[in-house]
Amino acid sequence: MKRCSILIGVVLIALPMMPACDDSSRPDVDMSKRSHFGFQTSISTSLMEEGKVAYANYCVGCHGANGDGVGEASLFLNPKPRNFVIGNFKFSSTRSGQLPTDEDLRRTIKRGLKGSAMPSFKLLPDRTVDSLIGYIKTFSPKWTENDPPVPIPLVDDPYRKMADKSEAIKRGEAVYHGYANCWSCHPSYVNDKKLNEYIVAFGGQSRETFRPDMDQSVGKENVEEEMLYPPDFRRDYVRGGMTADDIYRSVSAGITGTAMPTWVDSIDVPGKKSGDPPLVSRADLWAMSYYVQSLILQRPPLMEDGKAQIRNRPRPIYLHGAPPKKVEQPATSQPGQSFEF
């Protein structure tokens, strides 16, 4: 106890002799910069490490350890997993050929892509999704060489507040067939006579013949030389989403790496004479979106009402395999017992 008291006394005596803190002698440190301190790492480094682990858990089987889309499962998948090294992301809010925004990547991860092997990861925490987005960007130099991605302009929807969308659908059908000529890749949903009427209405020339398979999609190669078939909206999945907002985004921005162009930059055409309404405008992108959505809604239901049958027979679930079946022993007669046959 005496030794401890002596040490404490020495410390107390020495304290007044220590020089006062002089802030002017300390270097001016910018605390807004990420830095390493002690045994801890910066937030960005920690998030990247989490992304690498999450990628190994959820993504590597399809997209591959190098992000080139050739994971072990990719051999059996069609369409093929995205190649992050090339950096062509199909479903984004940016113009065709540009990188997607973080929100685009987040939407794809959270919602998945219908009709493909890309599932929904909506149950992943937001931090895990953010870490995956950051790690995916390490596979391609495009993320550091190109300018930050900018979404296409979101024009006002003139049909949003209308309960009856028949006006939008009618206008969208005309623009789809007569101006945008979507039938050059997608199917046509009107007969040849009606198709010519739409073409002439938008200043085109009437045609005597069309391709023989107008009711089907036309296969075209993408930039990776893979054959792709644009969706038939009455029967195929629309991977980017099936709401009017989703369809507007895909129609307006285009689909990177495919023949689907960016329509938001080429659909603002004035009328022939001064004072005439525009031949087409960006508002028509919404009309086409509602028209495509109406085609999707024409699909027959997977199961009609009243046709579903629910089996009310509970089944046991075994975590470690079903137990062996019991072998029933044949009954043997005992004295004093009687049997009826």
Rosetta silent file (secondary structure, phi, psi, omega in degrees, C-alpha in Angstrom):
SEQUENCE: MKRCSILIGVVLIALPMMPACDDSSRPDVDMSKRSHFGFQTSISTSLMEEGKVAYANYCVGCHGANGDGVGEASLFLNPKPRNFVIGNFKFSSTRSGQLPTDEDLRRTIKRGLKGSAMPSFKLLPDRTVDSLIGYIKTFSPKWTENDPPVPIPLVDDPYRKMADKSEAIKRGEAVYHGYANCWSCHPSYVNDKKLNEYIVAFGGQSRETFRPDMDQSVGKENVEEEMLYPPDFRRDYVRGGMTADDIYRSVSAGITGTAMPTWVDSIDVPGKKSGDPPLVSRADLWAMSYYVQSLILQRPPLMEDGKAQIRNRPRPIYLHGAPPKKVEQPATSQPGQSFEF
SCORE:     score description
SCORE:     0.000 S_00000001
   1 L     0.000  -39.626 -179.805    0.000    0.000    0.000 S_00000001
   2 H   -63.420  -39.072 -179.596    2.842    2.421    0.813 S_00000001
   3 H   -64.455  -41.724  178.647    4.438    1.812   -2.602 S_00000001
   4 H   -63.018  -39.950 -179.242    1.125    2.554   -4.402 S_00000001
   5 H   -64.282  -39.896  179.771    0.686    5.742   -2.405 S_00000001
   6 H   -63.474  -42.492 -179.709    4.175    6.907   -3.353 S_00000001
   7 H   -63.790  -43.337  179.538    3.507    6.282   -7.083 S_00000001
   8 H   -63.035  -39.962  179.027    0.213    8.168   -6.987 S_00000001
   9 H   -63.272  -39.990  179.146    1.899   11.046   -5.233 S_00000001
  10 H   -62.527  -43.193  179.832    4.615   11.235   -7.886 S_00000001
  11 H   -62.766  -45.519 -179.190    2.010   11.340  -10.635 S_00000001
  12 H   -63.191  -36.526  179.005    0.006   14.073   -8.923 S_00000001
  13 H   -69.331  -34.606 -175.439    3.166   16.149   -8.411 S_00000001
  14 H   -76.581  -25.690 -175.418    4.178   15.711  -12.064 S_00000001
  15 H   -59.106  -47.177  179.803    0.829   16.743  -13.524 S_00000001
  16 H   -62.738  -22.706 -177.926    1.151   20.477  -12.873 S_00000001
  17 H   -80.750  -11.929 -179.155    4.586   20.376  -14.456 S_00000001
  18 L   -73.252  142.667 -178.945    3.206   19.070  -17.798 S_00000001
  19 L   -69.464  146.288  178.451    2.895   21.726  -20.550 S_00000001
  20 L   -69.284  152.163  179.072   -0.602   22.910  -21.436 S_00000001
  21 L   -67.221  129.184  179.247   -2.144   21.784  -24.730 S_00000001
  22 L  -116.387  101.787 -177.523   -1.400   24.234  -27.488 S_00000001
  23 H   -60.893  -25.970 -177.005   -3.811   23.760  -30.455 S_00000001
  24 H   -68.495  -21.705 -179.087   -1.698   26.029  -32.594 S_00000001
  25 H   -86.096  -10.374 -178.409    1.127   23.477  -32.625 S_00000001
  26 L   -86.305  143.330  178.003   -1.086   20.662  -33.959 S_00000001
  27 L   -69.051  148.688  178.997   -1.369   20.103  -37.733 S_00000001
  28 L   -78.490  112.196 -175.898   -4.667   21.000  -39.354 S_00000001
  29 L  -104.940  130.185  176.804   -6.325   17.645  -40.178 S_00000001
  30 L   -84.044  103.541 -175.767   -9.224   17.369  -42.631 S_00000001
  31 L   -77.551   -5.080  179.084  -11.580   15.009  -40.818 S_00000001
  32 L   -78.735  -13.863 -179.347  -13.902   14.724  -43.853 S_00000001
  33 L   -84.320  142.545  174.814  -11.410   12.399  -45.574 S_00000001
  34 L   -69.494  138.145 -179.060  -11.620    8.658  -45.100 S_00000001
  35 L  -152.199  160.727  174.546   -8.594    7.389  -43.209 S_00000001
  36 L   -89.026  138.158  178.569   -7.266    4.416  -41.293 S_00000001
  37 E  -144.536  125.444 -179.028   -7.000    4.845  -37.568 S_00000001
  38 L    61.789 -137.988  179.978   -5.714    2.328  -35.081 S_00000001
  39 L   -88.352   -4.441 -176.879   -6.856   -1.209  -35.771 S_00000001
  40 E   -87.893  157.378  176.406  -10.055   -0.023  -37.472 S_00000001
  41 L  -111.623  165.682 -179.447  -10.567    0.447  -41.216 S_00000001
  42 L   -68.394  164.007 -178.821  -12.474    3.109  -43.076 S_00000001
  43 H   -62.706  -41.782 -178.312  -16.174    2.697  -43.821 S_00000001
  44 H   -64.452  -40.717  179.100  -15.542    2.229  -47.548 S_00000001
  45 H   -66.001  -43.263  179.120  -12.945   -0.507  -46.939 S_00000001
  46 H   -62.285  -42.845 -179.204  -15.207   -2.329  -44.502 S_00000001
  47 H   -65.989  -37.097  178.549  -18.149   -2.175  -46.919 S_00000001
  48 H   -66.386  -38.689  177.411  -16.006   -3.517  -49.761 S_00000001
  49 H   -65.373  -39.169  176.607  -14.899   -6.445  -47.645 S_00000001
  50 H   -64.735  -38.823  178.928  -18.519   -7.199  -46.800 S_00000001
  51 H   -63.755  -37.991  178.517  -19.394   -7.031  -50.495 S_00000001
  52 H   -63.942  -40.982  178.366  -16.713   -9.565  -51.354 S_00000001
  53 H   -67.609  -44.836 -179.712  -18.125  -11.995  -48.790 S_00000001
  54 H   -63.665  -38.507  178.126  -21.719  -11.397  -49.919 S_00000001
  55 H   -62.413  -42.252  178.878  -20.726  -11.893  -53.560 S_00000001
  56 H   -64.732  -30.760 -178.703  -19.120  -15.232  -52.692 S_00000001
  57 H   -79.692  -39.875 -168.693  -22.295  -16.278  -50.877 S_00000001
  58 H  -113.265  -22.395 -166.436  -24.953  -15.182  -53.358 S_00000001
  59 L  -119.066  -27.188 -168.058  -23.455  -14.400  -56.774 S_00000001
  60 H   -64.579  -29.191 -178.001  -20.322  -16.391  -57.569 S_00000001
  61 H   -62.127  -31.811  179.426  -22.160  -19.556  -58.663 S_00000001
  62 H  -102.615  -48.230 -173.715  -23.632  -17.788  -61.704 S_00000001
  63 H   -84.758  -12.287  176.103  -21.498  -14.687  -62.300 S_00000001
  64 L    86.606  154.978 -178.919  -18.155  -16.339  -61.540 S_00000001
  65 L   -63.821  -30.066 -179.721  -15.329  -15.467  -59.173 S_00000001
  66 L   -95.221    4.043  178.559  -13.938  -12.964  -61.696 S_00000001
  67 L    73.130   16.315 -175.356  -17.331  -11.421  -62.467 S_00000001
  68 L   -93.921    8.100  175.984  -17.167  -12.552  -66.095 S_00000001
  69 L    78.780   14.959 -178.921  -20.502  -14.396  -66.063 S_00000001
  70 L  -120.783   53.159  172.841  -19.018  -17.884  -66.298 S_00000001
  71 L   -70.372  173.281 -175.505  -19.789  -19.336  -62.913 S_00000001
  72 L   -60.906  -30.799 -178.546  -20.247  -23.068  -62.513 S_00000001
  73 L   -85.798  -11.591 -172.423  -24.016  -22.803  -63.055 S_00000001
  74 H   -64.518  -26.405 -179.157  -23.795  -20.538  -66.118 S_00000001
  75 H   -60.523  -26.861 -174.447  -23.425  -23.486  -68.504 S_00000001
  76 H  -103.371    7.499 -172.378  -27.024  -24.456  -67.810 S_00000001
  77 L  -109.914  141.439  173.260  -28.582  -20.973  -67.878 S_00000001
  78 L  -149.788  115.696    7.333  -30.334  -19.063  -70.631 S_00000001
  79 L   -72.508  161.009 -177.571  -30.174  -16.104  -70.670 S_00000001
  80 L   -71.720  152.457  176.146  -26.580  -16.078  -69.487 S_00000001
  81 L   -62.005  154.049 -178.893  -25.595  -14.291  -66.273 S_00000001
  82 L   -63.989  137.540  175.741  -24.409  -10.700  -66.611 S_00000001
  83 L   -92.875  104.195 -176.622  -20.733  -10.209  -67.420 S_00000001
  84 L   -73.332  -19.269  179.811  -19.629   -7.497  -64.989 S_00000001
  85 L   -70.300  -43.626  177.431  -16.212   -7.163  -66.663 S_00000001
  86 L   -68.794  -37.946  174.740  -17.750   -5.939  -69.924 S_00000001
  87 L    79.021   28.738  175.474  -20.113   -3.745  -67.940 S_00000001
  88 L   -98.018  100.717 -179.295  -23.165   -3.848  -70.238 S_00000001
  89 L   -99.309  120.493 -170.204  -26.146   -3.616  -67.903 S_00000001
  90 L   -73.587  -43.153 -168.400  -29.412   -4.044  -69.772 S_00000001
  91 L  -106.638   97.026 -176.700  -32.042   -2.724  -67.371 S_00000001
  92 L  -145.438  170.774  177.653  -31.256    0.785  -66.225 S_00000001
  93 L   -97.101    6.989  179.404  -32.643    4.304  -66.146 S_00000001
  94 E  -101.886  164.306 -178.084  -29.669    5.646  -68.124 S_00000001
  95 L   -62.640  151.378 -178.658  -29.292    5.915  -71.882 S_00000001
  96 L   -54.744  131.682 -179.203  -28.366    2.801  -73.832 S_00000001
  97 L    96.454  -12.364 -179.719  -24.635    2.154  -73.612 S_00000001
  98 L   -98.392  160.134  177.499  -24.171    3.999  -70.325 S_00000001
  99 L   -69.027  152.978  177.865  -23.542    2.533  -66.896 S_00000001
 100 L   -79.952  164.725  173.335  -26.520    2.156  -64.557 S_00000001
 101 L   -82.165  167.363  176.412  -27.088    4.149  -61.408 S_00000001
 102 H   -60.797  -36.276  179.921  -26.761    2.602  -57.966 S_00000001
 103 H   -65.760  -34.370  176.150  -30.551    2.648  -57.720 S_00000001
 104 H   -63.278  -46.911  179.312  -30.766    0.618  -60.952 S_00000001
 105 H   -64.307  -40.070  179.258  -28.434   -2.025  -59.544 S_00000001
 106 H   -63.235  -40.646  179.758  -30.291   -2.000  -56.239 S_00000001
 107 H   -63.729  -43.345 -179.734  -33.610   -2.539  -58.014 S_00000001
 108 H   -64.923  -42.535  179.965  -32.265   -5.518  -59.975 S_00000001
 109 H   -65.601  -44.512 -176.326  -30.772   -7.131  -56.877 S_00000001
 110 H   -70.772  -41.084 -173.470  -33.871   -6.568  -54.772 S_00000001
 111 H   -96.000  -22.575 -175.225  -36.465   -7.528  -57.388 S_00000001
 112 L    75.391 -175.901 -179.436  -34.589  -10.023  -59.545 S_00000001
 113 L  -128.950  109.843 -178.572  -35.273  -10.552  -63.260 S_00000001
 114 L   -62.649  142.798  179.859  -38.335  -12.606  -64.187 S_00000001
 115 L    81.741    7.956  177.185  -37.772  -15.283  -66.775 S_00000001
 116 L  -133.389  178.868  178.790  -34.107  -15.648  -65.842 S_00000001
 117 L   -82.899   -0.499 -179.819  -32.109  -17.360  -63.113 S_00000001
 118 L   -78.373  108.134 -177.113  -31.643  -14.024  -61.305 S_00000001
 119 L   -84.435  175.296  174.304  -33.777  -14.335  -58.154 S_00000001
 120 L   -85.336  130.450  174.816  -35.103  -11.658  -55.870 S_00000001
 121 L  -111.407   44.042 -175.168  -32.853  -10.794  -52.934 S_00000001
 122 L   -67.806  -17.719 -179.693  -35.420   -8.539  -51.287 S_00000001
 123 L   -86.624   -7.344  177.859  -34.688  -10.010  -47.859 S_00000001
 124 L   -69.166  140.946  175.607  -31.053   -8.905  -47.873 S_00000001
 125 L   -61.382  152.728 -178.985  -30.311   -5.952  -45.564 S_00000001
 126 H   -58.987  -37.233 -179.345  -29.771   -2.615  -47.310 S_00000001
 127 H   -64.492  -39.422  178.463  -26.146   -2.522  -46.130 S_00000001
 128 H   -64.918  -41.088  177.730  -25.463   -5.905  -47.749 S_00000001
 129 H   -63.429  -43.292  177.802  -27.013   -4.725  -51.014 S_00000001
 130 H   -61.299  -38.798  179.601  -24.913   -1.559  -50.900 S_00000001
 131 H   -67.360  -37.671  176.887  -21.795   -3.644  -50.320 S_00000001
 132 H   -63.906  -42.067  179.306  -22.639   -5.853  -53.317 S_00000001
 133 H   -60.180  -44.848  179.316  -23.102   -2.789  -55.524 S_00000001
 134 H   -63.670  -40.685 -177.831  -19.700   -1.476  -54.490 S_00000001
 135 H   -72.106  -36.539  178.138  -17.970   -4.805  -55.060 S_00000001
 136 H   -58.961  -33.507 -178.109  -19.598   -5.382  -58.476 S_00000001
 137 H   -70.344  -13.631 -179.527  -18.051   -2.116  -59.629 S_00000001
 138 H   -77.854  -11.436 -175.292  -14.536   -3.469  -59.024 S_00000001
 139 H   -81.735  -22.775 -176.087  -14.780   -5.870  -61.971 S_00000001
 140 L  -125.964  136.656  176.790  -14.810   -3.258  -64.760 S_00000001
 141 L   -70.607  -10.607 -179.583  -12.606   -0.184  -65.300 S_00000001
 142 H   -57.104  -31.983 -174.855  -15.630    1.588  -66.796 S_00000001
 143 H   -68.981  -24.154  178.369  -16.697    2.663  -63.320 S_00000001
 144 H  -101.809  -22.921 -176.963  -13.560    4.748  -62.846 S_00000001
 145 H   -87.610  -30.895 -175.529  -12.970    5.799  -66.467 S_00000001
 146 L   -93.543  162.040  175.130  -16.496    7.016  -67.346 S_00000001
 147 L   -68.200  155.778  177.807  -18.489    9.930  -66.010 S_00000001
 148 L   -57.642  139.778 -178.077  -21.011    9.188  -63.256 S_00000001
 149 L   -66.717  144.190 -179.649  -24.250    7.798  -64.741 S_00000001
 150 L  -125.261  127.385 -179.904  -27.171   10.181  -65.167 S_00000001
 151 E   -67.057  157.693  175.021  -30.787    8.958  -65.481 S_00000001
 152 L   -67.573  158.653  178.106  -32.925    9.934  -68.450 S_00000001
 153 L   -67.383  138.930  177.254  -35.388   12.800  -67.919 S_00000001
 154 L   -96.938  102.012 -178.075  -38.683   11.727  -66.379 S_00000001
 155 L   -79.596  158.297 -179.918  -41.369   13.556  -68.358 S_00000001
 156 L   -64.198  142.225  177.633  -44.826   14.184  -66.943 S_00000001
 157 L   -93.852  106.734 -177.865  -47.361   11.423  -67.421 S_00000001
 158 L   -72.408  -10.965 -176.760  -50.508   13.037  -68.903 S_00000001
 159 L  -105.930    0.062 -171.936  -52.537    9.870  -68.312 S_00000001
 160 L   -57.350  -44.851 -173.914  -51.558    9.210  -64.697 S_00000001
 161 L   -86.637   -1.489  179.876  -54.703   10.633  -63.116 S_00000001
 162 L   -82.398  123.544  176.604  -57.091    9.129  -65.667 S_00000001
 163 L   -67.579  -36.112  178.609  -59.001    6.171  -64.282 S_00000001
 164 L   -97.898  115.573 -176.734  -59.765    5.050  -67.838 S_00000001
 165 L   -96.046   15.409 -176.627  -56.531    4.517  -69.774 S_00000001
 166 H   -62.506  -34.984  178.501  -58.265    3.707  -73.096 S_00000001
 167 H   -64.594  -43.860  178.773  -57.110    7.010  -74.639 S_00000001
 168 H   -64.366  -41.785 -178.325  -53.497    6.266  -73.732 S_00000001
 169 H   -65.402  -40.755  179.263  -53.761    2.692  -75.027 S_00000001
 170 H   -64.007  -45.536  178.658  -55.239    3.832  -78.335 S_00000001
 171 H   -65.681  -40.550 -179.989  -52.519    6.437  -78.837 S_00000001
 172 H   -63.530  -38.469  177.525  -49.832    3.960  -77.772 S_00000001
 173 H   -61.850  -40.613 -179.794  -51.014    1.380  -80.304 S_00000001
 174 H   -66.128  -45.973 -178.149  -50.732    3.968  -83.087 S_00000001
 175 H   -67.899  -40.578  179.155  -47.231    5.126  -82.046 S_00000001
 176 H   -56.575  -45.864 -174.053  -46.018    1.550  -81.502 S_00000001
 177 H   -92.650  -33.886 -171.867  -47.002    0.466  -85.019 S_00000001
 178 H   -93.984  -33.360 -177.346  -46.923    3.678  -87.046 S_00000001
 179 H  -109.435  -54.066 -176.397  -43.968    5.725  -85.776 S_00000001
 180 L   -74.674  -18.926 -179.626  -41.659    3.615  -83.601 S_00000001
 181 L    51.179   46.453 -179.493  -42.119    0.545  -85.869 S_00000001
 182 H   -61.986  -21.188 -179.442  -41.670   -1.727  -82.865 S_00000001
 183 H   -68.929   -8.708  176.137  -42.890   -4.610  -85.047 S_00000001
 184 H   -70.167  -18.498  174.981  -39.490   -4.702  -86.746 S_00000001
 185 L  -123.216  -50.938  177.648  -38.306   -6.598  -83.637 S_00000001
 186 L   -83.420  169.537  175.959  -41.386   -7.288  -81.531 S_00000001
 187 L   -68.670  160.322  168.152  -44.595   -8.778  -82.943 S_00000001
 188 L   -92.484  141.963 -177.389  -47.285   -6.680  -84.595 S_00000001
 189 L  -114.019   15.520  174.621  -50.605   -6.796  -82.805 S_00000001
 190 L  -131.957  163.677  178.789  -52.786   -5.441  -85.646 S_00000001
 191 L   -75.509  171.306 -174.945  -53.529   -6.720  -89.152 S_00000001
 192 H   -61.934  -37.286 -179.489  -51.665   -5.456  -92.220 S_00000001
 193 H   -63.460  -48.310  179.594  -54.437   -3.026  -93.210 S_00000001
 194 H   -64.960  -36.588  179.592  -54.480   -1.343  -89.816 S_00000001
 195 H   -62.052  -43.266  178.019  -50.698   -1.319  -89.739 S_00000001
 196 H   -64.727  -36.438  177.576  -50.554    0.586  -93.030 S_00000001
 197 H   -60.837  -43.194  179.578  -53.082    3.102  -91.721 S_00000001
 198 H   -66.981  -41.227 -179.216  -50.838    3.857  -88.771 S_00000001
 199 H   -62.411  -45.605  179.799  -47.721    4.111  -90.948 S_00000001
 200 H   -65.454  -37.819 -179.119  -49.356    6.577  -93.338 S_00000001
 201 H   -61.794  -26.959  179.205  -50.758    8.625  -90.435 S_00000001
 202 L  -101.852   19.547  173.071  -47.197    9.277  -89.252 S_00000001
 203 L    89.113   10.387  179.010  -45.917   10.260  -92.695 S_00000001
 204 L   -91.061  177.053  179.438  -44.685    6.883  -93.922 S_00000001
 205 L   -98.669  137.399  177.412  -45.366    5.027  -97.150 S_00000001
 206 L   -63.112  142.465 -177.487  -47.955    2.285  -97.395 S_00000001
 207 L  -112.986  144.322  179.020  -46.399   -1.142  -97.888 S_00000001
 208 L   -80.968  -36.055 -178.779  -47.671   -3.987 -100.035 S_00000001
 209 L  -136.149  156.465  173.549  -46.090   -6.742  -97.995 S_00000001
 210 L  -126.110  174.377  178.581  -44.628   -7.277  -94.549 S_00000001
 211 L   -62.097  147.520 -172.754  -42.467  -10.036  -93.163 S_00000001
 212 L   -68.216  -22.145 -177.147  -44.349  -13.348  -93.075 S_00000001
 213 L  -109.522   51.543 -176.761  -43.970  -13.870  -89.326 S_00000001
 214 L   -65.435  -18.660  179.502  -45.349  -10.542  -88.124 S_00000001
 215 L   -88.258    8.294 -179.021  -46.991  -12.234  -85.159 S_00000001
 216 L  -129.258  162.567  176.594  -43.618  -13.331  -83.812 S_00000001
 217 L   -79.443  155.460  179.062  -40.462  -11.680  -82.515 S_00000001
 218 L  -105.130  122.356  179.375  -37.367  -11.368  -84.682 S_00000001
 219 L   -71.516  134.925  178.282  -34.156  -12.770  -83.199 S_00000001
 220 E  -139.949  147.010 -179.702  -31.170  -10.411  -83.218 S_00000001
 221 E   -78.348  145.068  172.934  -27.660  -10.703  -81.832 S_00000001
 222 L   -90.624 -174.108 -176.051  -26.528   -8.533  -78.954 S_00000001
 223 L   -67.405  -17.849  178.320  -23.065   -7.010  -78.617 S_00000001
 224 L   -96.072   13.793  176.629  -21.802  -10.274  -77.129 S_00000001
 225 L    62.556   32.305  172.987  -22.989  -12.161  -80.260 S_00000001
 226 L  -101.846  138.605  179.885  -25.763  -13.960  -78.399 S_00000001
 227 E   -78.128  122.236  179.225  -29.103  -14.435  -80.143 S_00000001
 228 E  -119.733  146.355  177.048  -31.867  -12.611  -78.305 S_00000001
 229 L  -117.517  116.419  177.984  -35.593  -12.557  -78.997 S_00000001
 230 L   -57.260  148.807 -174.652  -37.478   -9.429  -77.958 S_00000001
 231 L   -67.772  140.763  164.391  -40.473  -10.294  -75.783 S_00000001
 232 L   -86.028  111.779 -168.705  -43.897  -11.006  -77.185 S_00000001
 233 L   -65.336  -15.485  178.286  -45.807   -8.975  -74.636 S_00000001
 234 L   -85.000   -8.154 -177.864  -48.780  -11.324  -74.693 S_00000001
 235 L  -146.783  -20.833 -174.725  -46.788  -14.314  -73.510 S_00000001
 236 L   -96.449  156.964  174.722  -43.134  -13.572  -72.614 S_00000001
 237 L   -68.167  143.675  171.587  -41.655  -12.221  -69.409 S_00000001
 238 L  -108.649  100.448 -166.012  -40.730   -8.552  -69.341 S_00000001
 239 L   -67.949  -28.416 -178.749  -37.653   -8.730  -67.153 S_00000001
 240 L   -76.920   -3.843 -179.159  -37.336   -5.026  -66.410 S_00000001
 241 L   118.956  154.329 -172.753  -40.773   -4.942  -64.745 S_00000001
 242 L  -117.520    6.879  173.017  -44.401   -4.833  -65.873 S_00000001
 243 L   -80.240  165.258  178.925  -45.743   -1.640  -64.305 S_00000001
 244 H   -60.725  -37.625  179.122  -46.234    1.443  -66.468 S_00000001
 245 H   -66.113  -41.177  178.511  -43.250    3.083  -64.763 S_00000001
 246 H   -63.480  -44.994 -178.686  -41.036    0.062  -65.434 S_00000001
 247 H   -66.345  -40.705  177.087  -42.055   -0.097  -69.094 S_00000001
 248 H   -57.503  -42.877 -178.964  -41.556    3.660  -69.501 S_00000001
 249 H   -62.486  -44.484 -178.112  -38.015    3.322  -68.162 S_00000001
 250 H   -69.677  -41.349 -179.775  -37.127    0.519  -70.583 S_00000001
 251 H   -67.236  -44.114 -175.600  -38.769    2.171  -73.611 S_00000001
 252 H   -71.933  -45.719 -175.003  -37.309    5.602  -72.919 S_00000001
 253 H   -82.304  -28.081 -174.594  -33.791    4.585  -71.891 S_00000001
 254 L    87.704  175.266 -178.665  -33.378    1.603  -74.203 S_00000001
 255 L  -119.284  111.112 -176.867  -31.686   -1.706  -73.434 S_00000001
 256 L   -58.696  135.246  177.030  -27.890   -1.569  -73.440 S_00000001
 257 L    84.859   -0.461 -179.338  -26.162   -4.055  -75.730 S_00000001
 258 L  -122.751 -177.997  179.525  -29.299   -4.822  -77.765 S_00000001
 259 L   -79.054   -4.047 -179.690  -31.154   -3.352  -80.730 S_00000001
 260 L   -75.016  112.118 -174.588  -33.554   -1.509  -78.385 S_00000001
 261 L   -83.824  175.496  174.764  -32.671    2.204  -78.789 S_00000001
 262 L   -87.879  103.394 -174.129  -33.033    5.168  -76.451 S_00000001
 263 H   -79.419  -19.235 -175.865  -36.388    6.610  -77.512 S_00000001
 264 H   -64.223  -19.770 -178.436  -36.388    9.613  -75.192 S_00000001
 265 H   -96.921   -3.660 -174.017  -34.000   11.417  -77.563 S_00000001
 266 L  -135.816   25.422 -177.744  -35.823   10.731  -80.836 S_00000001
 267 L  -127.893   26.806  177.638  -39.541   11.026  -80.211 S_00000001
 268 L  -116.823   85.217 -173.345  -39.988   14.795  -80.019 S_00000001
 269 E  -118.123  123.117 -179.042  -41.099   15.729  -83.571 S_00000001
 270 L   -71.297  167.835  177.769  -43.105   18.926  -84.295 S_00000001
 271 L   -69.854  168.552 -177.288  -46.146   19.042  -86.567 S_00000001
 272 L   -67.078  -36.935 -178.234  -45.877   19.675  -90.307 S_00000001
 273 L  -117.557  158.594  177.680  -47.247   23.204  -90.074 S_00000001
 274 L   -62.891  131.677 -178.957  -46.895   25.954  -87.519 S_00000001
 275 L    93.802  -14.585  177.041  -49.579   25.583  -84.897 S_00000001
 276 L   -72.954  149.331  175.204  -50.116   21.873  -85.583 S_00000001
 277 L   -64.350  155.076 -179.782  -49.785   19.500  -82.627 S_00000001
 278 L   -60.677  144.374  176.965  -46.491   17.603  -82.520 S_00000001
 279 L   -60.182  -48.653  171.532  -46.327   14.503  -84.652 S_00000001
 280 E  -144.145  155.897  178.541  -44.940   12.669  -81.614 S_00000001
 281 L  -143.485  173.658 -179.493  -43.684   13.869  -78.241 S_00000001
 282 L   -64.151  -23.777  176.033  -42.090   12.475  -75.120 S_00000001
 283 H   -63.035  -25.375  179.542  -45.563   12.118  -73.627 S_00000001
 284 H   -69.072  -16.918  174.505  -46.141    9.376  -76.208 S_00000001
 285 H   -63.643  -35.387  176.076  -43.596    7.273  -74.342 S_00000001
 286 H   -69.933  -38.821  178.391  -46.207    6.973  -71.606 S_00000001
 287 H   -60.740  -44.618  177.690  -48.869    6.083  -74.180 S_00000001
 288 H   -64.288  -35.083  179.369  -46.692    3.248  -75.494 S_00000001
 289 H   -64.004  -43.798  178.757  -46.043    2.119  -71.932 S_00000001
 290 H   -68.841  -33.073  177.408  -49.745    1.830  -71.184 S_00000001
 291 H   -66.427  -45.681  178.371  -50.314    0.056  -74.498 S_00000001
 292 H   -62.435  -40.243  178.051  -47.601   -2.512  -73.774 S_00000001
 293 H   -62.439  -36.891  178.037  -49.028   -2.986  -70.295 S_00000001
 294 H   -65.242  -33.117  176.449  -52.463   -3.629  -71.824 S_00000001
 295 H   -68.063  -40.111  178.219  -50.914   -6.377  -73.962 S_00000001
 296 H   -61.879  -39.311 -178.218  -49.365   -7.949  -70.883 S_00000001
 297 L   -72.078   -9.562  177.391  -52.744   -7.925  -69.150 S_00000001
 298 L   -82.472   -5.376  179.698  -54.238   -9.902  -72.050 S_00000001
 299 L   -64.183  140.787  175.811  -52.325  -12.992  -71.027 S_00000001
 300 L   -67.965  146.160  178.817  -54.549  -15.831  -69.864 S_00000001
 301 L   -63.702  151.135  179.928  -54.274  -16.531  -66.141 S_00000001
 302 L   -64.662  -29.917  178.031  -52.035  -19.382  -65.115 S_00000001
 303 L  -147.469  125.464 -177.521  -54.983  -20.987  -63.356 S_00000001
 304 L   -73.483  156.643  179.131  -58.636  -20.106  -63.806 S_00000001
 305 L   -61.213  137.509  178.065  -60.917  -19.406  -60.883 S_00000001
 306 L    84.537   -6.678 -178.898  -62.439  -22.527  -59.427 S_00000001
 307 L   -94.564   -9.935 -178.912  -59.892  -24.834  -61.051 S_00000001
 308 L   -78.093  138.659  177.576  -57.477  -24.914  -58.127 S_00000001
 309 L  -124.152  120.669 -178.836  -57.603  -27.978  -55.898 S_00000001
 310 L  -100.701  123.406 -179.035  -56.007  -27.838  -52.469 S_00000001
 311 L   -84.690  118.283 -178.019  -55.021  -31.175  -51.008 S_00000001
 312 L   -93.528   58.509  178.062  -55.903  -31.288  -47.333 S_00000001
 313 L  -129.218  103.533 -179.057  -53.389  -33.954  -46.435 S_00000001
 314 L   -64.248  142.256  177.814  -50.612  -32.768  -44.148 S_00000001
 315 L  -116.590  131.804  177.614  -47.160  -34.045  -44.946 S_00000001
 316 L   -70.913  148.741  177.551  -44.455  -34.414  -42.289 S_00000001
 317 L  -111.884  123.046 -179.198  -41.176  -32.600  -42.841 S_00000001
 318 L  -107.668  126.021 -179.053  -38.010  -34.463  -41.855 S_00000001
 319 L   -77.242  -27.194 -175.362  -34.836  -32.479  -41.292 S_00000001
 320 L  -126.612   39.284  179.076  -32.513  -35.482  -41.458 S_00000001
 321 L    87.953  149.864 -178.949  -34.241  -37.830  -43.847 S_00000001
 322 L   -70.299  141.129  177.464  -37.398  -39.864  -43.392 S_00000001
 323 L   -67.714  155.155  179.610  -37.252  -42.575  -40.746 S_00000001
 324 L   -63.058  145.398 -179.729  -37.320  -46.179  -41.984 S_00000001
 325 L   -69.719  142.158  178.261  -40.742  -47.621  -42.540 S_00000001
 326 L   -77.597  133.676  177.957  -41.994  -50.004  -39.875 S_00000001
 327 L   -89.279  116.437 -178.700  -42.434  -53.552  -41.056 S_00000001
 328 L   -76.405  129.046  178.858  -45.773  -54.821  -39.882 S_00000001
 329 L   -83.995  139.868  178.522  -45.611  -58.313  -38.448 S_00000001
 330 L   -64.133  139.959 -178.639  -48.377  -60.723  -39.451 S_00000001
 331 L   -69.597  137.971  177.164  -50.902  -61.253  -36.706 S_00000001
 332 L  -113.994  143.021 -178.162  -50.770  -64.630  -34.984 S_00000001
 333 L   -76.273  142.472  177.543  -53.734  -66.267  -33.317 S_00000001
 334 L  -117.583  151.719  178.436  -53.681  -66.720  -29.573 S_00000001
 335 L   -57.738  136.354  179.322  -55.753  -69.113  -27.473 S_00000001
 336 L    88.121   -5.912  178.310  -59.063  -67.650  -26.565 S_00000001
 337 L   -99.916  146.585  178.541  -59.064  -65.158  -29.509 S_00000001
 338 L  -125.708  148.309 -177.998  -61.465  -65.344  -32.398 S_00000001
 339 L  -125.315  144.132  175.842  -61.218  -63.710  -35.825 S_00000001
 340 L  -106.241  136.341 -179.562  -63.902  -62.841  -38.294 S_00000001
 341 L  -117.208    0.000    0.000  -63.281  -63.307  -42.000 S_00000001
